[in-house]
Amino acid sequence: MLETPNQVVFWDLDSKLPTKVWSPNTMKVRSVLNFKRIPYTTKFLPFTAFPPLLEKEGIKPWPRAPHYTLPVISHKGKTIMGSDQIVAYLEKEFPHTRSVYPTPGALEESKAMCKLVPRIFFVIGPTTAAFISSIMEDVDQKYFLWKFDERDGIIDIPKFLNNPVAVLEKWDLIQRFYNNFEGFTSKKFSAEQLGRLKSGKYLFGDYCSYADLLYFSLLFWVLIGYSQDKSRTSELVTDEWLKAWYNRMLVYSSNTTPRL
């Protein structure tokens, strides 16, 4: 697709996958662009390439390291960094597209989901990152291992991958977490919201909202990581409702604007 002056340019992280798409953080915005049916082109970049480019664009860095992150979009001479900031911009700039907050309660559901995201990452992050490391482009391999170990103190990936017992235990934990919807508790969601969970085609009813897109982006990441573990012998997603929901959401993962 040729780039036009007013078209959204979406910055994403490169990989060895045929589709290149893998990152949960950038998937948050990619899925919103697809959901809203906003035409865009993708600029795929390695981890080591985008920080100096963003600095050159004059983007205000985050106060804490890492100072520059993806997702990022460029549109009409502006460059916006951060998923929350981008979603707010897209909602305002494209008012005639369908909103990711289609009901009065959808905004509150999405806020609750945002509170759940750190818990999800705590459960899935180390294991998923370990297997995602195999799809990184060669230029990013060393950086990716350093990022999760020395910089962030999350996991020593080579050590973990050499421990098949630990790998199996972690996948079992992740499988239970997702299929039993363990993250959906009264600490994060209201009783009314929990009462509607799985009551329709989407998480909180028969409408898709930003809450669905957030949850999808993380499950998408996990399943890519799981597919790289050649020792696996079972499906990660076994809950029938969750499986149907995920397959329904996949249309929003496309690396081109889907025709819905």
C-alpha positions in Angstrom: 0.0 0.0 0.0 1.4 3.4 -1.0 1.8 5.9 1.8 -0.3 9.1 1.5 0.3 12.4 3.4 -2.7 12.0 5.7 -2.4 8.2 6.2 -1.4 6.7 9.5 2.0 5.2 9.6 2.3 2.6 12.3 5.7 1.8 13.8 6.0 -1.9 14.8 8.8 -4.3 15.9 10.4 -6.5 13.3 10.8 -10.3 13.6 11.6 -13.4 11.6 7.9 -14.4 11.4 6.4 -14.4 7.9 3.9 -11.8 9.1 6.5 -10.1 11.3 3.8 -9.3 13.8 4.4 -10.5 17.4 4.5 -7.7 20.0 1.7 -7.4 22.6 2.3 -3.7 23.1 2.1 -2.8 19.4 -0.8 -5.2 18.9 -2.9 -3.0 21.2 -2.7 -0.2 18.6 -2.7 -2.5 15.5 -5.9 -4.1 16.7 -7.5 -0.7 17.4 -6.6 0.5 13.9 -8.1 -2.6 12.4 -11.2 -2.4 14.6 -11.8 1.2 13.6 -11.0 0.3 9.9 -8.5 3.1 9.7 -6.1 2.7 6.7 -2.5 2.6 7.6 1.0 1.4 6.5 3.4 -0.3 8.8 7.0 0.6 9.4 8.8 -2.5 10.8 11.9 -1.7 12.9 14.4 -3.6 15.0 14.6 -2.8 18.7 18.0 -1.2 18.2 16.8 1.2 15.4 13.7 3.0 16.7 15.0 5.0 19.8 17.3 7.3 17.8 14.6 7.7 15.1 12.1 8.8 17.8 14.7 11.1 19.3 15.2 12.6 15.9 11.4 13.1 15.5 11.5 15.3 18.6 9.4 12.9 20.7 9.4 13.7 24.4 11.0 10.7 26.1 9.4 8.8 29.0 10.9 10.0 32.4 12.2 6.5 33.2 14.1 4.0 31.0 13.4 2.8 28.5 12.9 6.4 27.3 11.6 5.5 23.9 9.2 2.6 23.2 6.8 1.3 20.6 3.9 1.5 19.6 4.2 4.8 17.8 2.1 6.3 15.0 2.9 9.2 12.6 -0.1 11.1 11.2 -0.4 14.6 9.6 3.1 15.7 10.8 2.6 14.4 14.3 4.3 11.5 15.9 2.6 10.0 19.0 4.2 7.4 21.4 2.4 5.1 23.8 -0.7 2.9 23.4 -3.0 5.0 25.6 -2.0 8.2 24.0 -2.4 6.7 20.5 -5.9 5.3 21.2 -7.1 8.6 22.6 -5.7 10.3 19.5 -7.4 7.9 17.1 -10.7 8.2 19.0 -10.6 12.0 18.6 -9.0 12.3 15.1 -11.3 9.7 13.5 -14.7 10.4 15.1 -16.7 8.8 12.3 -15.1 5.4 12.7 -16.6 3.0 15.3 -15.4 3.7 18.9 -13.5 1.2 21.0 -15.9 2.4 23.8 -19.3 1.4 22.2 -21.3 1.6 25.4 -21.3 3.8 28.5 -19.8 0.9 30.5 -17.1 0.0 28.0 -14.8 2.7 29.2 -15.0 1.5 32.8 -14.4 -2.1 31.6 -11.4 -1.0 29.7 -10.0 0.9 32.7 -10.5 -2.3 34.8 -8.7 -4.3 32.1 -5.8 -1.9 32.1 -5.4 -2.6 35.9 -5.3 -6.3 35.1 -2.6 -6.0 32.5 0.4 -5.9 34.9 -0.9 -9.1 36.6 -1.3 -10.8 33.2 2.3 -9.9 32.3 3.6 -11.1 35.6 2.1 -14.5 34.9 2.9 -14.8 31.2 5.8 -12.5 30.5 8.9 -14.4 31.4 7.9 -17.7 29.8 6.5 -16.1 26.7 9.5 -13.8 26.2 11.9 -16.8 26.5 10.3 -18.5 23.5 9.7 -15.3 21.6 13.5 -14.7 21.7 13.8 -17.3 18.9 11.9 -15.2 16.4 13.9 -12.0 16.9 16.0 -10.8 14.0 19.7 -11.5 14.5 20.4 -7.8 15.1 18.1 -7.9 18.1 19.0 -11.2 19.7 21.6 -10.0 22.1 19.6 -6.9 23.0 16.5 -9.0 23.7 18.3 -11.3 26.1 19.9 -8.3 27.9 16.6 -6.5 28.1 14.8 -9.3 29.9 17.7 -10.3 32.1 20.2 -7.6 33.0 18.0 -4.5 32.3 14.6 -5.6 33.7 15.6 -8.5 35.9 12.7 -10.6 34.6 14.3 -13.8 33.4 17.6 -15.4 32.4 16.3 -16.8 29.1 19.1 -19.4 28.2 19.0 -20.8 31.7 15.2 -21.1 31.7 15.1 -22.8 28.3 17.6 -25.4 29.5 15.2 -26.4 32.3 12.4 -28.5 30.8 10.7 -29.1 34.2 10.5 -25.4 34.8 9.2 -24.7 31.3 6.4 -27.3 31.7 5.4 -25.9 35.1 5.2 -22.3 33.7 3.1 -23.4 30.7 0.7 -25.3 33.1 0.4 -22.1 35.2 -0.4 -20.0 32.1 -2.9 -22.5 30.8 -4.8 -22.5 34.1 -4.7 -18.7 34.3 -6.3 -18.2 30.9 -8.7 -21.1 30.7 -10.0 -20.5 34.2 -10.2 -16.7 33.8 -8.2 -16.3 37.0 -7.4 -12.7 36.4 -11.0 -11.6 36.6 -11.5 -11.0 40.3 -13.4 -8.5 42.4 -10.0 -6.7 43.0 -10.1 -5.5 39.4 -13.7 -5.7 38.3 -17.1 -4.8 39.7 -19.6 -7.5 40.6 -21.8 -6.2 37.8 -18.9 -6.5 35.3 -18.1 -10.0 36.5 -21.7 -11.0 36.1 -21.6 -10.1 32.4 -18.2 -11.9 31.8 -18.6 -14.4 28.9 -22.3 -13.6 28.6 -22.1 -12.8 24.9 -19.7 -13.1 22.0 -17.2 -10.7 23.7 -15.8 -10.4 27.2 -18.6 -8.3 28.7 -21.5 -8.8 26.2 -22.2 -8.8 22.5 -20.0 -5.8 21.7 -16.2 -5.6 21.2 -14.4 -2.9 23.1 -10.9 -1.8 24.1 -11.1 -4.3 26.9 -11.3 -7.1 24.4 -8.5 -5.7 22.3 -6.2 -5.4 25.3 -6.9 -9.0 26.5 -6.5 -10.3 22.9 -3.1 -8.6 22.4 -1.6 -10.5 25.4 -3.1 -13.8 24.5 -1.9 -13.3 20.9 1.6 -12.9 22.3 1.4 -16.0 24.5 0.2 -18.2 21.6 3.1 -17.0 19.4 5.5 -17.9 22.2 3.8 -21.3 22.8 4.0 -22.1 19.1 7.8 -21.8 19.3 8.1 -24.4 22.0 8.5 -27.6 20.0 8.1 -29.8 23.1 4.5 -28.8 23.6 2.0 -31.7 23.4 -1.4 -30.0 24.1 -3.3 -26.9 23.2 -2.8 -23.9 25.4 -6.4 -22.6 25.0 -8.9 -25.4 25.9 -11.9 -23.3 27.2 -14.5 -23.4 24.3 -15.7 -19.9 24.9 -12.2 -18.5 25.0 -11.2 -20.4 21.9 -14.3 -19.0 20.0 -13.6 -15.5 21.2 -9.9 -15.6 20.2 -10.7 -16.9 16.7 -13.3 -14.1 16.4 -10.7 -11.5 17.5 -8.0 -12.7 15.1 -9.3 -10.5 12.3 -8.0 -7.5 14.2 -4.4 -8.8 14.2 -3.9 -8.4 10.4 -0.8 -6.5 9.3 -3.0 -4.8 6.7 -6.3 -3.1 7.2 -8.8 -6.0 7.1 -11.9 -5.9 5.0 -14.7 -6.6 7.5 
